[in-house]
Amino acid sequence: MITSKYSSFFKELAKNNTKEWFHANKARYENDVKLPFLNLLEEVIPELMEWNNQIQTDPKKALFRINRDIRFAKDKSPYHTIMKAGFSAGGKKSELPGFYLGIDAVHVHVGGGLFMVSTPLLKKVRHHIAKNTDQLLGIVGDTNFQNAFGKLKGEKAKRLDKDLQPTAEKTDLIFHKQFYAMAEFPLDPFYDSDALRDEILNHFEAIRPLNSFLNEALEEG
């Protein structure tokens, strides 16, 4: 289980984000951060696999590296101060709809949907929305979705193809270039508790209809 030691590590890392400090505290990272996070993933993945049996079963393959890619970044801090994982049929970095979990020193970040959408896939999603507008509005207007996430998030375009203009009169969701939801809640009430797993799965359950809708869009010819 995740404990206060998890938060302590990341709070200290934020103040000492160097390779020297990290290597001196590597045992803490492995025991207090990485291991409990992977154990949490092991508890979450079986439920996700019941929804989609193509999701990767190995929690280590769902895990994002703690090392930052600093090649083109102004911030040269070598490490993230958050553990992150992604779950989808195509793997954590795929263009397929999936689920996301991130836990830093203070907050749990949980959500899902489509984060990276290429132009061909975006066209599929938008045309699916045009044909099934009421279905999407029902998904994002559902009480469970709104209680968990509020509104659908994502970068929006300023212009649309002419054939999509009638849909724009019904909803501005057609302008989206990304289709995801994200929630944030405090970590400390869940120290040493199985309730964290349940809270994460409740959020994933709330986003599951959106992922199903997006998968239907991508599966169309």
N, C-alpha and C positions, 0 to 999 in steps of 0.2 A: 504493500500500500504506500501511497505517497504521504510523506510526513513533513513536519516543519523543517527537517533537514534539507529537503528538496529546495524549499524556498530560500533557506539560508545560503545554500551554495550559489544560487543564481544572483542573490543580492550582493554577495561578495565578488562574484565574477564581474558584475556590472561595474564595480569599483576597481577591479584589478584584471582587466581584459587583456592579458598578455600570455604568451606561450609559457613563460617561466612560471607564472602563478598557476596556470592550468595544469601543467605537468607536476608541479609540487602537490596539487590537490586532485590528481587523477583518480586516486582510490575513492575519494569522496564522490567524485562524479560517477564512477562506475557503480558504487553501492547505494548512494542516496538519491541519484537522479536517473541514470540510464536503466538500471535494473527495475526499479518500481514502475517506471514509465513503460518498459517493455511488458512487464507483468500485467499492467492495465490494458495494453493492447491485446494481450492474449485473452483477456476476459471479454473484450469487446468484439473481436473478430468473429467468433462463432455465430453471434447474432447477425452480423452483417452477411455472413455466408449463407444464412437461411434466406436472406432477401435476394442475394446474387451469388451463386456458387462459383463465379469466375473471379471473385475477389481473392487476392493473395492471402494464403494461410499463414505465412511466415511473418511475424511481427517485425523482425529485423529488416525485411524488405519494404515494409510500410514506413519505416523510420527515415526521416531526413537527417543529414549529417549536421552535427553541431558546428563544424568548421564553416566559416563564412567564405564565400568567393569574393576576395578583395581586389581582384585584378583590375577592375574598372571602377572601384568604389572610392569615394572620398574618405569614408570612414574605414580605416585600416584595422579596426578591432578584429582579431582573428576568429572570435567565437560568437555564435548566437547566444542570447540569454533566454532561450526558450527551447523546449523540445517539441518537435513537430512530427506529425504522421499523416499520410494520405492513403485512402482506401478506394480503389476503383478496379474495374475489370481489366483495365489496361495498365495497372501499376500506378504508383504514387504520382508520377509526372505525366500521365496520359491526358489526352484531350477528351476522354470519356467522363460522364458525370460520376461524381464520387462523394466521399465524406472526408472531412478534415478535422484534425484535433491538434491543438497546440496548448501547452501549459508552461507559463513562465513563473516567476517568483510569486506573483500576486493573483493572476487571473487564469481561468480556463477559457480557451477560445474554441468554439465548436461550430461546425457548419458543413456546407457542401454545395453541390451544384456543378456548374461549368465555370472554371476559372480561366482556362486558356481555350479560345475559340478561333480556329482558322476561318478564313473567308468562306470556303466551301461549306464548312459545318455551320457557320453563322446563317448562311442562306437557308439551309435545311431547317434550322430552328425557327427562323422568322416565318417561313412559309407554313410550318407546322402550327405556329401561334396564330397565323392568319386563318387557318382552317379550324382551329380549336380554341378560339379566343376565350369562350366562356369556361372551358375546362381549366385553362391556366388561371383565370381570374378566381375560379373556385378554389384552386390549390393555394394561391397566395392570400386569399381572403379567409381561408379556414381558420377557425379559432385556435387550433393547436399550432399552426404555422405562425400566426401573428403573436401569440403569447410567447413562443420560443424565439422568434427572430424579428418580428416587426415587419419590415418591408423587404422585398427582393432587392438585392444590391447588384452593382456592376456598372462599369463604364458605359456611357451612352453615346450614340452617334447623333450628329446634328441633322443629318439628311437621311432620307429613305428612298428606295425605289418607288416609282409611281404606283405600282400594283399593290403596295403595302399601305398606301395612304388611307384607304377605308378602315384598316385595322387601327391606325393611329388615332382615329376619331373615337374608338372604343377604349383604347388603353395606350399609355405611353411606354408600356413594357416592350412594345415592338421595337423601340429605339435602342434597347440594350445590346451591347456587344459582349457582355458577360452576364451570366445568370446564376447567381449564387446567394446564399443566405449565411449570415454569421452572427453568432451570439457570444457574449462575454459575461462571465459571472465569477465571483470571488472564489479563490481556491481554499482559503483557510478553514471555512466551515466543513470541508471534506477531508481534512487530515485524518489518516488512520481509519477511513470509512469506506465500506462497499457502496455507499450511496453515491460516490463520485461516478462509478461505472453506470449506475442506474440513471443518473442525471444526463450523462453523455448519450446513452442509448435513447433516452426520451427525446433529446434534441435530434438525434439521427432519425428517429421514427417520424418526427414532424417534417423532416425534409425529404423523406423517402418518396412521397408522391411527386415532388418536383423532379427528382432524379428519374423516376419512371417516365414522366412526361418528356423529359429531355432525351432519354434513351429512345423513346418512340420516334422522336423527331430525327435522330441520327440514323435510325434504322430504315427510314423511308428512302425510296430509290433515288 
